Amino acid sequence: MPDRQTFYVTTSIAYTNAPPHLGHALECIQADVLARHAHQQGKRVWFLTGTDEHGAKVVEAARKAGQAPQAFVDVLTDRFRALKPAFNLANDDFIRTTDRDRHWPGAVKLWQQLELAGDLSKASYRGLYCLGHEAFLTEKELDSEGRCPIHKTKPEPVEEENYFFRLSKYAPELRRRIEVDELRIVPETRKHEMLAFIDEGLKDVSFSRPAEVLDWGIPVPGDETQTMYVWCDALTNYISAIGYANETEQFRTFWPAHVHLVGKDIVRFHAIVWPAMLLAAKLELPRQIFVHGFITMDGEKMSKSLGNVVDPFQLAATFGTDPVRYYLLREIPSSEDGDFSKRRFLERYNADLAKGLGNVVSRILTVAAKEPALVGVPPTPATLSALAGVHREYSGCIERFELHQALGVVWRFMGECDETIERERIWDLKTRDSERFQAVMIQLLAGLAKVGQMLWPFMPDTAEVILAFLGGLKRDWAKDGFEPKPPKQLFPRLIAPADALGVKADRRKPESPSDAPH
Ligand code: MSP
């Protein structure tokens, strides 16, 4: 028997210099959708996330907090781990780059492979180091005042001995693989950016720092006077965590990764540096890199100094995990920048969840739960085939990483169910035509089950509640039909006072007749 198809998905690993913000949550949630969707397709899934704990940026943050780096990162790592329960993430593993047993041996082995390939050499280097980027910048990349255009700080002039990685050697091979989508970069615009970057000429990269300047990291094997460059160390997490050092069964099963999820600021490291390291070590390249955009807050970059950093934990605690997942996955186009605003959040919540989803579930089940004749009746082959068509469209969106479009398909389909409810006037259809009533209701129940199934990767708890209303999660409804239960309200409407974060749920009876389940 051939092994089941595998699916290995990773997020980038966040720096532990500050607690997680909404951008980190977004990346993990997007990866979670992909993992859950692959799981539903019967694949063997591995979903990895973790933390990037070494480097000068973390040392600086620890110093400012008056703490030793290790104690500092231990506390912050726990905050990143807490994203899992807060956002119902199904990650299978969490890797820390400070883990000497699990991460270091893989990082050391990869370094040795680069050395063996003749791709590491020591040279003295003079450059401008940007702490925010954890990378050297060229003069050309700075703004007119000599500052990093992203971090708005002047990079530090550095003159030191470093090991260099011969990135330039791999330019032609990288170019070819990216061009033909052997290493697929999504969206296309990012692929073209990377090809253009290669065409400008790749320079070799500094892959270590002197230990006397920076000792918070992995010592270079065989030369303790040097510390591995934080990016060289961190990128290795994708293979160290699955057992590269000992070539474990798990490593053989899951490598190469199906997809690495990254933000737009770190594409070069993932599309160029990392694949070049893998080529040097004669390892397979990841199949795809999916690049998401950035979240802004009310149109502004989230930053501590602007005081507009949204705390993902507070948001989930106030509004619930699924509404926040929904907003991030629906409102923000998967590969573009998007905005978080409390006003938009409330609009989406009330229109799409309280009203849209809540109404469809409630209208169908309020009628169905009273009808014992509907129990155990499976949908017709024609209904099942129509639903399969909707599912194919939805899956296609996910496979293209257009997660917001996949949700668009689900909501469009719910709109169609709602039209059927109105057209057929299901609340009094039985008295007019009991045979038609039976047929329409089974079709609607099957539609609702499909909605539950398609929502599961996006809003797992909500989906499970919907499927429980229909007779249980494990029920094979296509064969055994339904056992409809009276529904409970899924999302109470939110009313927004001046400070929307203090909103209260409106548990009164719906005011307008259109809100009322018939
Ligand atoms: N430690 C590196 C990644 C190493 S991967 C081998 C790093 N860390 S980070 O904490 O700065 O960023 C982690 C991820 O969050 C990146 O993919 C980054 O693009 C993403 N985001 C950072 N700010 C963001 C937003 N405002 N919005 C969405 N994602 C954002 O880079």
Residues whose N, C-alpha, C, O or C-beta is under 5 A from the ligand:
A	BS01	MSP	S12 I13 A14 Y15 G23 H24 D52 A234 L235 V262 G263 K264 D265 I266 G293 F294 I295
